[in-house]
Structures are given as C-alpha cells and as structure tokens.
Amino acid sequence: MSQHEAHGSVKAYVIGFLLSIVLTIIPLLLVLNHMLSKGWLVFAIMLMAVLQFIIQLVFFMHIREGEGPKYNVMALILGIVIVFTIVAGSMWIMSFNG
C-alpha cells in the first residue's frame, strides 16, 4: 500500500466534515430551543458526542485502515477504558467531597 492510498478521498473527508457539522448543530438547536427536558437533553448531547467521535475515527483518523487495524482498535479501547476510569473515579471522589 503506497503512502497516497493510506489517506482518505476528498469525498470521504467532505462527508465526514458535513456529518460532524450536523452532529454539532443538532445539540445546539436542542439547547437553544428548549426542545427536551434536562435528562433527555443530556442524553441527546451525549449521543451526538459519541456519534461524532465515531465519525472522527472512521473518516479522519482512518481507524479501519492500515496494516494493523485490529491493534489500532485494541489501543483505542484501552484508551477509552483508562479515560472512563479516570473520569468516573474523579466524579465518584468529588461526590463524597461535599
């Protein structure tokens, strides 16, 4: 695989960019127009964030491509577990601080 083949096409970048814009505008409109209750609003924002994360991985970081995509995914999962552990642990500790 040559260096040029490892990168995405202009079409893929444009699709990823447009999807990212849409997934940014939707939560903004939900918040500005008070369209959902607080709980559902938080859920919708988190859902859009996760979808945008997946779009970024697929279209811009080429997580499926490369010589070892299995290792890329495993490293990504490990990173997510570490970040989740740090954030959840911090929130748990802060909840008992007050």
C-alpha positions in Angstrom: 0.0 0.0 0.0 1.5 3.3 -1.0 1.5 6.5 1.1 -1.2 8.0 -1.1 -3.5 5.0 -0.7 -3.4 5.2 3.1 -5.3 8.5 3.1 -9.0 9.0 2.5 -10.5 10.6 -0.6 -11.8 14.1 -0.8 -15.3 12.7 -0.9 -14.8 10.8 2.4 -13.4 14.0 4.1 -16.3 16.1 2.9 -18.8 13.5 4.1 -17.1 13.3 7.5 -17.0 17.1 7.7 -20.7 17.5 6.9 -21.7 14.8 9.3 -19.6 16.5 12.0 -21.3 19.8 11.3 -24.8 18.2 11.5 -23.9 16.4 14.7 -22.8 19.7 16.2 -25.8 21.7 15.1 -28.4 19.3 16.4 -27.5 19.6 20.1 -27.1 23.3 19.7 -30.7 23.6 18.3 -32.0 21.3 21.1 -30.4 23.5 23.8 -31.3 26.9 22.3 -35.0 25.9 21.6 -35.5 24.1 24.9 -36.9 21.1 23.0 -36.3 18.4 25.6 -36.3 18.0 29.3 -32.9 18.2 31.1 -32.4 14.4 31.3 -33.3 13.8 27.7 -31.2 16.8 26.6 -28.1 15.4 28.4 -28.8 12.0 26.8 -29.1 13.6 23.3 -25.9 15.6 23.7 -24.0 12.6 24.8 -25.4 10.5 21.9 -24.4 13.2 19.4 -20.9 13.3 21.0 -20.5 9.6 20.7 -21.7 9.6 17.1 -19.3 12.4 16.3 -16.4 10.5 18.0 -17.2 7.5 15.7 -17.3 9.8 12.6 -14.0 11.3 13.5 -12.4 7.9 14.0 -13.8 6.5 10.7 -13.5 9.4 8.3 -10.4 11.3 9.7 -8.3 9.0 11.7 -8.8 6.0 9.4 -9.2 3.6 12.3 -10.3 0.8 9.9 -7.3 1.2 7.6 -3.6 0.5 8.0 -1.5 -2.6 8.4 -2.8 -3.5 11.9 -6.4 -2.1 12.3 -7.0 -4.7 15.0 -4.2 -3.3 17.1 -5.5 0.3 16.5 -8.9 -0.7 17.8 -7.5 -2.5 20.8 -5.3 0.5 21.7 -8.3 2.8 21.3 -10.4 0.6 23.6 -7.7 0.6 26.2 -7.5 4.4 26.0 -11.3 4.7 26.4 -11.2 2.4 29.4 -8.4 4.4 31.0 -10.2 7.7 30.3 -13.5 6.3 31.6 -11.8 5.0 34.8 -10.2 8.4 35.5 -13.4 10.4 34.8 -15.7 8.0 36.7 -13.2 7.8 39.6 -12.9 11.6 39.8 -16.7 12.0 39.8 -17.1 9.4 42.5 -14.4 11.0 44.7 -15.9 14.5 44.1 -19.4 13.3 45.0 -18.2 12.4 48.5 -16.2 15.6 49.0 -19.2 17.9 49.6 
